[in-house]
Amino acid sequence: MENRKETTIEERKLAIKLSNEGKSLRNIAKVVGRSVNCIQKILQKFKKDWYAGKYRRKREKENYELYNRAKSYTSSED
């Protein structure tokens, strides 16, 4: 009974590109051939994942710097 079809990577990339160009959700939905709700969910997931990745990279850099600082303290005491 389900008529759902998974969005392709190309559809998602196109939706994100059009959104970055300032297009409206309705306009993006027409171009991609999906519902406004589908486009909204694609963009929400992208923003959530993008922010999470950005935060993760920042934390990894901070942890790496802390590790190197701690390593330099221990090696200078030897």
N, C-alpha and C positions, 0 to 999 in steps of 0.2 A: 503494500500500500504506500510505501514511502516513495516519493518522487524526488528525493534529494540527490543532488549531484555535487561532489566535492569541488571546491574552487581550485583551479590550477595555479601554479606558481606565476605564470604569465599574467593571469587575471589579477592576482594580488599585487604584483609589481606595477601593473597598469593603474590599479586603483590608488596605490600609494603615490605614484608619479603624478597623477591628475590632482590628487589632494594637495600635494606640495605646490602645484601650479595655481592653487586657489579655486579649483572647480568645486561646485556644490555637490552635495551627496546625490541629489537627483540626477544631475548631469553625469556624474561618474557612473551611477547605476545604469543609465541609458547606454552609455558607451560600452561598458563592460558586459551588459546584458544580464545583470543580477538585480536583486531587490535592494532598496535603500537600506533595509535592515542588515542584509548581508554585507554591504559595503561598510556600514557603520561598525559591524563586528570585526571586519578585516582591519580597519584603521585603529580600533581600540586595542586589538591584540598586538598590532605592530608597535604602537606607542608604548604599551606595557612592556613588551619584550625589549624594545630599544632602550627604554629608561633602565630596565633591570640590567641589561648588558653594560650600559654606560657606568652604572653604579658599581657593578662587579669589577670592571676594569680599573676603576678608581681605587677600590679596596685592595685589589691585587697589587697595584703599584705601591700603595701605602705599606702593605705587608712586606713587600720585597725590600723597600727602603728600611723598614724597621729591622728586618732580618739582617741586612748588610751592616746596619749601625751596631746591632748587638754582636755580630760576628767580629767587627773591628775592635770593639771593646774587649772581647775575650782574647783575641789574638795579641793585643798590645800588652796584656797582663802577663803573657808567657815569658 
